[in-house]
């Protein structure tokens, strides 16, 4: 088996995908999981991707939003925070 992939590496790749496509695309958890499994190949599975999503949400780097479906996004800043 190829060298082990760490959950932090998967989480960072997911964060970069979400950040790079902010305002253009909203990521569903399943789509994000499929994207990293495709990116890392045999080194990543759905369970590892799920742990990475959990880490992103629990750390506050990403949030779940709901608008006709659940999406993973980077938290928006309110007008007063700018």
C-alpha positions in Angstrom: 0.0 0.0 0.0 1.3 3.5 -0.8 2.4 5.7 2.1 -0.3 6.6 4.5 -2.2 9.9 4.0 -3.0 12.0 7.1 -6.4 13.4 7.8 -4.8 16.9 8.1 -3.6 16.7 4.5 -7.0 15.7 3.2 -8.6 18.5 5.3 -6.2 21.1 3.9 -6.9 19.9 0.3 -10.6 20.2 1.0 -10.2 23.7 2.5 -8.3 24.8 -0.6 -11.0 23.4 -2.9 -13.7 25.2 -1.0 -11.7 28.5 -0.7 -10.7 28.5 -4.4 -14.2 28.0 -5.6 -15.9 30.4 -3.2 -18.6 32.4 -4.9 -18.6 30.2 -7.9 -19.5 26.8 -6.6 -21.1 25.4 -3.4 -19.7 22.0 -2.3 -21.9 19.3 -1.0 -20.2 16.9 1.4 -20.5 14.0 -1.1 -19.1 16.0 -3.9 -16.1 17.1 -1.8 -15.5 13.5 -0.7 -15.6 12.3 -4.3 -13.2 15.1 -5.3 -10.5 14.2 -2.7 -10.9 10.5 -3.3 -10.2 11.2 -7.0 -7.4 13.6 -6.2 -5.5 11.2 -3.8 -6.6 7.9 -5.4 -6.0 4.8 -3.3 -4.4 6.8 -0.5 -7.8 8.3 0.5 -11.2 6.6 1.2 -14.6 7.9 2.2 -14.0 7.4 5.9 -10.9 9.5 5.9 -12.7 12.2 3.9 -15.5 12.2 6.3 -13.1 12.7 9.2 -11.5 15.6 7.4 -14.9 17.3 6.9 -15.6 16.8 10.6 -12.3 18.4 11.4 -12.9 21.4 9.2 -16.3 22.1 10.7 -15.3 21.5 14.3 -12.3 23.8 13.9 -14.4 26.6 12.4 -12.6 26.7 9.1 -15.7 25.7 7.3 -19.4 25.6 8.1 -22.5 23.8 6.9 -25.0 26.0 5.2 -28.5 25.1 4.0 -30.2 26.6 0.9 -32.2 23.9 -0.7 -29.5 21.4 0.4 -26.6 21.2 2.7 -23.3 22.7 1.6 -19.9 23.2 3.1 -18.6 26.8 2.9 -16.1 29.1 4.5 -17.8 31.2 7.1 -19.0 34.6 5.8 -18.0 37.8 7.6 -20.7 40.1 8.7 -20.6 43.8 7.5 -19.4 45.0 10.9 -16.5 42.5 10.9 -14.9 44.0 7.8 
